[in-house]
Amino acid sequence: MNSTVQTIFKIQMRLILSCFLILVVFYFSWLPQPDFRMLWYMPGWLALWSNAHDTLRTGIPFIFLGLLSGFRLAERNSSWKQWLITWIVFVLIAFLAEAGQLFIPKRVFDWRDIAWGCLGSLSGLLAVAAIRFFFKKLQAS
C-alpha cells in the first residue's frame, strides 16, 4: 500500500473507533438498569468494578476518545485552539449522555459523571500532548 492509502485507512479507522466509543458512552449511559451485573454479556469482574465505581466508569471511554483524537490532532500539527474545541466537543457528549438519563426512570443525572467524562478526555488529550512535546524536544536536540 502506498502512503496515501495508509493515511486514509488510519483516518477512517480512528473515525470508526471514535464513533464506536461515542456510541458505547451513549449506550451504557442510557441503559434502563444502571446495575451492570444484570447484563449477560458483561464479565462478572467488570460488572462488580463498574458498579463500585459508578461515576468513574464514565471517564474510561473518554480517555480513549482523547487519545484517538489527540493522535490525530498531533499528526496534523493542529493548533491549541483545535485541541480545546475537541475537548469541548467531548464535554458536550458527556453532558448529552448524562442529560439523556433525565428521561430514563431508574437513571439519575449526576454532575460527577460529566466531570469524569471531562477528566477522561482531558487526560487522553494531555497524554498525547505530553508525548508530542517530548518527541519534539528529542528531535530538536
C-alpha positions, -999 to 999 in steps of 0.1 A, spaced: 0 0 0 12 35 -7 14 61 20 -17 80 9 -39 48 11 -23 40 45 -31 75 58 -67 74 46 -70 40 62 -57 52 95 -80 82 95 -110 60 87 -101 35 114 -97 63 140 -131 78 129 -148 44 131 -133 37 165 -142 72 178 -178 68 167 -179 34 183 -167 47 216 -192 76 215 -220 51 208 -207 30 238 -209 61 260 -245 67 250 -255 30 251 -242 25 287 -254 59 299 -289 52 286 -294 16 298 -327 14 317 -309 -5 345 -277 10 359 -266 -22 376 -241 -38 352 -245 -72 369 -278 -75 350 -260 -75 317 -255 -111 305 -226 -100 282 -207 -81 309 -179 -102 327 -186 -105 364 -154 -89 375 -160 -59 352 -196 -55 363 -185 -55 400 -158 -29 393 -182 -8 373 -209 -9 399 -184 0 427 -171 30 406 -204 41 390 -193 76 382 -156 69 375 -166 43 348 -179 72 327 -144 85 322 -129 53 308 -141 55 272 -134 92 272 -97 85 279 -96 65 247 -115 92 228 -90 118 240 -61 96 229 -75 88 195 -83 125 189 -51 137 203 -30 115 180 -49 129 150 -45 164 162 -8 159 168 -4 142 134 -20 172 117 1 196 139 -32 213 150 -33 245 170 -42 245 207 -74 261 197 -84 229 178 -73 208 208 -96 229 230 -125 227 206 -121 189 206 -122 188 243 -153 210 244 -170 185 220 -162 157 244 -176 178 273 -208 182 253 -210 145 245 -206 138 283 -234 163 291 -257 149 264 -252 113 276 -260 124 312 -289 146 302 -305 117 284 -307 100 318 -333 125 329 -358 107 307 -350 72 319 -369 61 351 -341 43 370 -313 66 360 -303 99 376 -284 129 363 -251 132 381 -226 161 376 -198 137 387 -204 116 356 -199 147 334 -168 156 355 -153 121 349 -160 123 312 -143 157 310 -113 145 330 -111 113 310 -110 131 277 -87 158 290 -62 131 303 -62 114 269 -56 146 251 -29 158 276 -11 124 274 -7 128 237 3 165 240 30 154 265 43 127 242 43 152 213 62 177 234 89 152 245 93 139 209 98 175 197 124 181 224 142 149 214 142 158 177 155 193 185 185 180 205 
